[in-house]
């Protein structure tokens, strides 16, 4: 099952989205439903252990916010960490995070 975005009072299929997040920097994430009718800019941040995806930027720092979070170790993320996230009123579905490959 793919991801879903809460929009217009209902859960709607979400088009796949990919982002690059740099540790400590907030990145805007454009989310669009598959039918293109609903769009929202979410905000993502990564601190080395937690990837957070929130509806608004000010929610990133709130522990009780309705944000999707993927938590792991650096080793988990370097291997590619995937999980299912579910928020009450924002997004739900699979989320995957990979650290970039290190060049030698």
C-alpha positions as CSV (number, residue, x, y, z in Angstrom):
1,X,0.0,0.0,0.0
2,X,1.3,3.5,-0.8
3,X,1.2,6.6,1.3
4,X,-1.8,8.7,2.0
5,X,-2.3,12.4,2.7
6,X,-5.1,13.7,4.9
7,X,-6.7,16.3,2.7
8,X,-10.3,17.7,2.4
9,X,-11.2,15.7,5.5
10,X,-10.3,12.3,4.0
11,X,-7.3,10.1,3.4
12,X,-6.2,10.4,-0.2
13,X,-3.6,8.4,-2.2
14,X,-0.3,10.3,-2.2
15,X,2.0,10.5,-5.2
16,X,5.6,9.3,-4.4
17,X,8.0,12.0,-3.2
18,X,11.7,12.1,-2.8
19,X,13.8,14.6,-0.9
20,X,17.4,15.4,0.1
21,X,17.7,16.4,3.7
22,X,21.0,17.7,5.2
23,X,21.6,17.2,8.9
24,X,20.3,20.2,10.9
25,X,18.6,21.9,8.0
26,X,14.9,22.0,7.4
27,X,13.8,21.1,3.8
28,X,10.5,21.8,2.2
29,X,8.7,18.7,0.9
30,X,6.0,19.2,-1.8
31,X,3.3,16.6,-1.3
32,X,0.6,16.0,-3.9
33,X,-2.2,13.5,-4.1
34,X,-2.1,11.1,-7.0
35,X,-5.0,12.8,-8.7
36,X,-3.2,16.2,-8.3
37,X,-6.2,17.9,-6.6
38,X,-4.5,18.5,-3.2
39,X,-1.1,19.9,-2.6
40,X,0.7,20.7,0.6
41,X,4.3,21.7,1.5
42,X,5.5,19.6,4.4
43,X,8.8,20.2,6.2
44,X,11.5,17.6,6.9
45,X,14.6,17.5,9.1
46,X,17.2,14.9,10.0
47,X,19.4,15.0,13.2
48,X,21.5,11.9,12.5
49,X,19.0,9.6,14.4
50,X,15.6,10.9,13.5
51,X,14.0,11.8,10.2
52,X,11.0,14.0,10.9
53,X,8.3,15.0,8.4
54,X,5.8,17.6,9.7
55,X,2.9,19.5,8.3
56,X,4.4,22.8,9.3
57,X,7.9,24.0,10.2
58,X,7.1,25.1,13.7
59,X,5.9,21.5,14.6
60,X,9.4,20.1,14.0
61,X,10.5,21.2,17.5
62,X,7.4,20.0,19.3
63,X,7.5,16.5,20.7
64,X,3.7,16.1,20.7
65,X,3.3,17.3,17.2
66,X,1.5,15.2,14.5
67,X,4.7,14.4,12.7
68,X,5.9,11.3,10.9
69,X,9.2,10.1,12.5
70,X,11.6,7.4,11.4
71,X,14.2,6.6,14.2
72,X,17.4,4.6,13.8
73,X,21.1,4.5,14.3
74,X,23.7,5.8,11.8
75,X,24.3,2.1,10.8
76,X,20.5,1.6,10.2
77,X,20.4,4.7,8.0
78,X,23.6,3.8,6.1
79,X,22.0,0.5,5.2
80,X,18.7,2.1,4.3
81,X,16.0,2.3,6.9
82,X,12.4,1.8,6.0
83,X,9.3,1.8,8.1
84,X,5.6,2.5,8.2
85,X,4.6,5.8,9.7
86,X,1.1,6.9,10.7
87,X,0.0,10.2,12.0
88,X,-3.5,11.1,13.2
89,X,-4.2,13.9,10.8
90,X,-1.3,14.3,8.3
91,X,0.3,11.3,6.5
92,X,0.5,7.6,6.7
93,X,2.3,4.9,4.7
94,X,5.9,3.7,4.0
95,X,8.9,6.0,4.6
96,X,12.5,5.2,3.6
97,X,15.7,7.0,4.4
98,X,19.2,6.3,3.1
99,X,22.4,8.1,3.9
100,X,24.5,8.9,0.9
101,X,27.3,6.5,0.0
102,X,30.7,7.7,1.1
103,X,33.3,8.0,-1.5
104,X,36.7,6.5,-0.8
